[in-house]
């Protein structure tokens, strides 16, 4: 399988920005996102401020492998692994009992949305960063999500600390993920199909 080339300098810049509590604008396996260290509450505050987003709305996080789930969720129903493997589209699962994340990343009910990514840039970034990264659509609150890099509001491009070069010329529109809520008993419901 052909893997798109990930420029080491681009990766290192994004990594340094995350380590320093900055915000990155980056491509994911769905649409372009604003990202930061999911364990850094100050960085997450910057995301809320940039988007003008209501703080009661939780964020979602990205992981590079489902092996990492146990580090951030108290109880993982067995069905979670089957759901992640069975979908050919990206799937975000909302788990209850989030842990080891910044408090302002977690919803008021203690849940967190998590997506395991297969995107080449995201995967390498997450593997090297060794922590989850926040991913929220690269738009101002209330505006439609940008489907391509060119559709992202200039204000967002100006306010983030680093814009990833990988994927900027990709013109096929991204699609938001399926979102599913999963409770510890294994019962699940679709929030977005």
RAJOJO-V310079 format. One record per pair of residues at least 24 apart in sequence whose C-alpha atoms are under 10 Angstrom apart, sorted by the first residue. I is the first residue (numbers start at 1). J is the second residue. Records with the same first field share a line. If there is no record, write none. Layout:
I->J, J
//
This chain:
3->119, 120, 121
4->119, 120, 121, 166, 167
5->120, 121, 166
6->120, 121, 122, 124, 125, 165, 166, 167
7->121, 164, 165, 166
8->124
9->165
10->121, 125, 162, 163, 164, 165, 166
11->121, 122, 124, 125, 128, 164, 165, 166
12->125, 128, 129
13->161, 162, 163, 164
14->125, 129, 161, 162, 163, 164, 165
15->124, 125, 126, 128, 129, 162
16->129, 162
17->160, 161, 162, 163
18->43, 125, 129, 131, 133, 161, 162
19->129, 131
21->46, 161
22->46, 47, 160, 161, 162
23->47, 50, 134, 159, 160, 161, 162, 163
24->134, 135, 157, 159, 160, 161, 162, 163, 164
25->135, 136, 137, 138, 149, 152, 156, 157, 159, 160, 161, 162, 163, 164, 165
26->121, 122, 135, 137, 138, 149, 162, 163, 164, 165, 166, 167, 168
27->119, 120, 121, 122, 135, 138, 148, 149, 163, 164, 165, 166, 167, 168, 170, 174
28->62, 90, 117, 118, 119, 120, 121, 122, 123, 135, 137, 167, 174, 176
29->89, 90, 91, 115, 116, 117, 118, 119, 120, 121, 122, 123, 174, 175, 176, 177
30->89, 90, 91, 117, 119, 137, 147, 173, 174, 175, 176, 177, 178
31->135, 136, 137, 138, 145, 146, 147, 148, 149, 173, 174, 175, 176, 177
32->135, 136, 137, 138, 139, 145, 146, 147, 148, 149, 151, 152, 167, 168, 173, 174, 175, 176
33->134, 135, 136, 137, 138, 139, 145, 146, 149, 152
34->133, 134, 135, 136, 137, 138, 139, 156, 157, 160, 162, 163
35->60, 61, 62, 132, 133, 134, 135, 136, 137, 138, 160, 162
36->61, 132, 133, 134, 135, 136
37->61, 101, 102, 105, 129, 131, 132, 133, 134, 135
38->62, 100, 101, 102, 103, 104, 105, 106, 131, 132, 133, 134, 135
39->100, 101, 102, 103, 104, 105, 131, 132, 133, 134
40->101, 102, 103, 104, 105, 133, 134
41->101, 102, 103, 104, 105
42->102, 104
43->102, 134
44->102, 103, 104, 105, 134
45->104, 105
46->159, 160
47->134, 135, 136, 138, 159, 160
48->104, 136, 140, 141
49->140
50->138, 139, 140, 141, 155, 156, 159, 160
51->136, 137, 138, 139, 140, 141, 142, 143, 155, 156
52->139, 140, 141, 142
53->139, 140, 141, 142
54->141
55->104, 105, 107, 108
56->104, 105, 106, 107, 108
57->104, 105, 106, 107, 108
58->103, 104, 105, 106, 107, 108, 109, 110, 111, 112, 113, 136
59->104, 105, 106, 107, 111, 112, 113, 114, 134, 135, 136, 137
60->92, 93, 94, 105, 106, 107, 111, 112, 113, 114, 115, 132, 133, 134, 135, 136, 137
61->92, 101, 105, 106, 112, 113, 114, 115, 116, 131, 132, 133, 134, 135, 136
62->92, 113, 114, 115, 116, 117, 122, 123, 126, 131, 132, 133, 134, 135
63->114, 115, 116, 117, 118, 122, 123, 125, 126, 127, 130, 131, 132, 133, 134
64->115, 116, 117, 118, 119, 120, 122, 123, 124, 125, 126, 127, 130, 131, 132, 133
65->115, 116, 117, 118, 123, 126, 127
66->114, 115, 116, 117
67->116
68->116, 130, 131, 132
69->95, 98, 114, 115, 116
70->98, 99
71->98, 99, 100, 101, 131, 132
72->97, 98, 99, 100, 101, 112, 114, 132
73->97, 98, 99, 100, 101, 110, 111, 112, 114, 184
74->98, 99, 100, 184
75->183, 184, 185
76->182, 183, 184, 185, 186
77->182, 183, 184, 185, 186, 187
78->184, 185, 186
79->182, 184, 185, 186, 187, 188
80->182, 183, 184, 186, 188
83->180
84->115, 116, 117
85->116
87->178
89->175, 176, 177, 178
90->115, 116, 117, 118, 119, 175, 176, 177, 178, 179
91->115, 116, 117, 176, 177, 178, 179, 180, 192, 193
92->116, 117, 176, 177, 178, 179, 180, 181, 191, 192
93->177, 178, 179, 180, 181, 182, 183, 188, 189, 190, 191
94->179, 180, 181, 182, 183, 188, 189, 190, 191
95->180, 181, 182, 183, 184, 188
96->181, 182, 183, 184
97->183, 184
100->132
101->131, 132
105->134
111->181, 182, 183
112->181
113->179, 180, 181, 182
114->179, 180
115->177, 178, 179
120->166
121->164, 166, 167
137->176
145->174, 175, 176
146->173, 174, 175
147->171, 172, 173, 174, 175, 176
148->172, 173, 174, 175
149->173, 174
//
